[in-house]
Amino acid sequence: MYAQSKAYLLEKIRACGLKSNPYTTEKALEKSQESHVGAVLFESETLARNGSKTRFRDQEGAQHKRRKVFDRKLSFTVILGDYTDEAVEAMYEKFLAGLDSGIYINGDYTPIEVESADWVDKDDSILKAKVAVQVKITFDGGLYRDTDFARVRELDVVSVTKNNGKEPIDGSETEQP
């Protein structure tokens, strides 16, 4: 999930008009002498147990049960910087407009949330850019485990008895007074 999320953001940051290669580490970003800059930095990942279940059919029509074992929430910071407010604003708006509501990772839909944006000018930042915007983006996914249902054709029915709707009492099939 981490690699796909990061690759997705790098693709979107390039599509918004960034001319240079985006940075992926804070160390490389600090050493950068560019004013026209972009970066995708990993922030954090939170995990929580989850036991939800859902049923689905695969392409052959076989029914499966999918259990969500963990909720995974990955947060990234996307940084866009340039010489002027207008240039950063244009890249920022193009970046936000290009973001999808979610992506499919290993066949599972992962929603994308834009949490916040922080505008910084050259005096408040380690960047050489005159103006920069830092956008916090979260991917809400999970870790799943699939199990199959037993096929009815594969089961052998040994016997069927009719109980007239009465449940056995103390292990016997007869009704006690």
VENVENFEN-V359394 format. One record per helix or strand of 2 or more residues. SS is the DSSP state (2 for helix, 1 for strand). FROM is the first residue (numbers start at 1). LEN is the number of residues. If there is no record, write none. Layout:
# VENVENFEN-V359394
ss:SS from:FROM len:LEN
ss:SS from:FROM len:LEN
This chain:
# VENVENFEN-V359394
ss:2 from:2 len:14
ss:2 from:26 len:6
ss:1 from:37 len:13
ss:1 from:53 len:5
ss:1 from:63 len:20
ss:2 from:85 len:14
ss:1 from:102 len:4
ss:1 from:108 len:14
ss:2 from:122 len:3
ss:1 from:131 len:18
ss:2 from:152 len:3
